[in-house]
């Protein structure tokens, strides 16, 4: 399955369980580890867990078993690694704290290192 199709599959799986604030980032210019980073929120830990489980199930049904799933037990932050697409499903407070959208935005690619990073 092409990365674009996998991205669309993941987005639909998120929408099917009413994920909130779905953000899709094309990170091909920023990293070689994946093509797309998708970030979404659940209403709470339990909702985030159910959403991530749906992404996993839909990917498996399409013949694209995840390479890994992390955080499913707690549900505060679940990462589903589909290879060319990485999906993060978070509880609202976790998403607000980590602000992954800012970390992976193209605006940050020109960030200067902090003094301790340049050593």
C-alpha positions in Angstrom: 0.0 0.0 0.0 1.3 3.4 -0.9 2.0 5.9 1.9 -0.8 8.2 0.7 -3.3 5.3 0.9 -2.0 4.3 4.3 -2.4 7.9 5.5 -6.0 8.0 4.3 -6.7 4.7 5.9 -5.4 6.0 9.3 -7.3 9.2 9.0 -10.6 7.4 8.3 -10.0 5.0 11.3 -9.5 8.1 13.5 -12.6 9.7 12.2 -14.6 6.5 12.6 -14.2 6.8 16.4 -14.6 10.5 16.5 -11.0 11.5 17.2 -10.6 15.2 17.9 -8.3 17.8 16.1 -6.7 15.5 13.6 -3.5 17.0 12.2 -1.6 15.5 9.3 2.0 16.5 8.7 4.1 15.6 5.7 7.5 15.2 7.3 9.4 13.7 4.3 11.6 16.9 4.2 12.3 16.7 7.9 13.2 13.0 8.5 13.7 9.7 6.8 12.0 7.7 9.4 8.4 8.2 8.1 6.5 10.1 5.4 3.5 11.3 7.4 3.0 12.1 11.1 -0.6 12.1 12.2 -1.6 13.5 15.6 -5.1 13.2 17.1 -6.8 13.5 20.4 -9.3 11.5 22.3 -11.6 12.9 24.9 -9.8 11.0 27.6 -7.3 8.1 28.0 -9.9 5.5 27.4 -11.2 7.2 24.2 -7.6 7.6 23.0 -6.9 3.9 23.6 -10.1 2.9 21.6 -9.2 5.2 18.7 -5.7 3.8 18.5 -7.0 0.2 18.7 -9.3 1.1 15.7 -6.3 2.3 13.7 -4.5 -0.9 14.4 -7.5 -3.0 13.5 -8.2 -1.2 10.2 -4.6 -1.4 9.2 -4.5 -5.1 9.8 -7.8 -5.6 7.8 -6.0 -3.8 4.9 -3.0 -6.1 5.2 -0.8 -3.5 6.8 0.1 -4.9 10.3 1.7 -2.1 12.4 5.4 -2.4 13.0 4.8 -1.4 16.6 2.3 0.0 19.1 3.4 1.8 22.2 1.4 3.2 25.1 -1.8 1.2 24.6 -2.1 0.0 28.2 -2.3 3.6 29.6 -3.9 5.4 26.7 -2.5 8.8 27.5 -0.2 8.7 24.4 -0.5 5.8 22.0 1.9 5.6 19.1 1.0 3.4 16.1 3.9 2.8 13.8 2.7 1.9 10.3 6.1 2.5 8.7 5.4 5.3 6.2 2.8 6.7 8.6 3.2 7.2 12.3 0.0 7.9 14.3 0.0 9.6 17.7 -3.3 9.4 19.6 -3.2 11.4 22.9 -5.4 12.4 25.8 -5.9 16.2 25.6 -3.7 17.2 28.5 -0.8 15.0 27.1 -1.1 16.6 23.7 -1.1 20.1 25.2 2.0 19.3 27.2 4.1 17.8 24.4 2.9 19.9 21.5 4.2 17.5 18.8 2.8 19.7 16.1 5.3 22.4 17.0 8.2 19.9 17.1 7.4 18.4 13.7 6.4 21.6 11.9 8.6 22.8 9.0 9.0 26.1 10.9 11.2 24.3 13.4 13.6 22.9 10.8 15.7 26.0 11.0 15.7 26.1 14.8 19.1 26.9 16.3 20.4 24.4 18.8 20.3 25.3 22.5 23.8 26.0 24.0 24.0 22.5 25.6 23.0 20.9 22.3 26.0 22.4 20.4 28.6 21.0 22.7 
